[in-house]
Amino acid sequence: MERSLANFIRALRMADVRVSTAETLDAFRTAEVVGWRDRTLLKDALALVLPKTHDEKEAYDACFEQFFRVEDFRTHADAAADPDGAAQDDGSATNDADGDAQGDASDAGGGGESAGQGGERRGPPAGGSPGAPGSGQDGDERSELEALVHPGELADAGSALGRMLMEGDRSALAMEIARAAREAGVEEIRVFTQKGLYTRRIMDGMGLGDLQEEISRLHRSAELPDRRLALELERRRDGLREQIRDYVERQFLLHADATGARLREELLRTVKLSNVEQRNMRHLRSIVQKMAKRLVAAHARRRRITRRGQLHVPRTIRQNLRHDGNLIDLSWKSKKIERPKVFAICDVSGSVSYYARFMLMFLYSLEEVLPKVRAFAFSSDLAEVTDLFQREDIDEAIAHTLHDYAGGSTDYGQAFSDFLRLAGDDLDHRSTVIILGDARNNYGEARTELLRRIYDRSRRVLWLNPEPELAWGGGDSEMNRYRAHVHQVAVCNSLQHLERVVSDLLRSAN
């Protein structure tokens, strides 16, 4: 059970539930105190020491229910083991909700027993054998097949797995599958295509080899009871394989789903945004929100620590003279934090709009540490869209921005002129101007002197270009002329690049 708990904690970590080493030890001590018999008590007790946030508690509940799931082989096992259920394709193989609870176990393993007692069978063995009735066999072969299908005595299974299948003990079968799965290392499954591999490993661990040999030997036997048993074992073996395949699939979803999500997230963080398919836009938005939360947590914490400052000794002594020199009221020599005013100038023409979309989303997700963000969009004429982001949801605001300002021929010179007219007087030593664009000016006038005026009035001017550096200056690109009038130029065509730029911005502000 200790190994099961360790694997459960591992699954929690893969589901983005943070569990430290100390919390792992607490979980083991908790399980030792409450025991393993009461499932609900164990779940509630571990919930007190493992998950912490609301999201983690939801992930914990789902992970616990899936990991400590009580395997129910009733439907499939009955269909595989009960000749009546296996022969009916009308859905009646599924147990009735009011079914006989006491008869479940005997039904599951009683296919052979009822056959030996003269129970009626309504069809041929599942999977259809080469000599099925009506397939053109001669009279002797037809009679032999009818003798096999007709209820009659079954031989006793000799292999361990064969006996287990014929006994139909679901609890024993579930325990044996779990044991074989542990030995096969099913918790290591990472790729969906490994499902067949682990299914075979588990069946081999349960004794599939001996069962196959027994089935082959029984088929070669001249005795009807032996051959009837071979058909019955084949039926139950196939049902078992389906059950194990379902079990492995659930283990894959438990152990590999979070890993797959993280791999996808890592890929989307680094892939060029213009290459992202539309179906992945939802995942990208989620990644942006996660990245923004991380930056908010890191830089908000740094700001709280900085507010304490250093002890102002002269002022502290003066304030405590009334306390006979006892230092009761402390005064701090704190450093004033001037959070930057951010001006985002976004080229929203053509493919550049992909990058503008996510930069605006990123900046406006940082409102706790970047409360003063003014956004401007342009393709030819530039306009401020700050009010749009304040009035509407961020996704709707971005959509409206792209719809209203993405048309027209790109003109950076006109954009810089409009920006100075709209916001030039507000630029000061706290201002950071972020320009996102490919600097392709359609062979228009570059007007670098306007960018120089923005440079002189601001604390920092950052230019983020989604094109690779080798393309700068080629064709109608004015990047090599503009880069002399900004503080920093960087390639920025992925979320990873964008996170790095914004992190540097916040770090310099503190």
Buried (B, 14 or more C-beta within 10 A) or exposed (E): EEEBBBBBBBBBBBBEBEBEEEBBEBBBEBBEEBEEEEEEEBBEBBBEBBBEEEEBBEBBEEBBEBBBEEBEBBEBBBBBBBBBBBBBEEEEBBBEEEEEEEEBBEBBBBBBBBBBEEBEBEBBBBEEBEBBEEEEBEEEEBEBBEEBBEBBBBBEBBBEBBBBBBBBBBEEBBEBBBEBBBEBEBBEBEEEEBBEEBBBBBBEBBBBEBBBEBBEEBBEEEEBBBBBBBBBBBBBBBBBBBBBBBBBBBBBBBBBBBBBBEEEBEEBBEBBBBEBEEEBBEBBBEBBBBBBEEBBEBBEEBBEEEEEEEEBEEBBEEBBEEEEEEEEEEBEEEEEEEBBBBBBBBBBBEEBBBBBBBBBBBBBBBBBBBEBBBBBBBBBEBBBBBEBBEEBEBEEBBEBBBEEBBEEEBBBBBBBBBBBEBBBEEBEEBBBBBBBBBBBBEEBEBBBEBBBBBBEBBBBBBBBBBBEEEBBEEEEBBBEBBBEBBEEBBBBBBBBBBBEBBBBBBEEBB
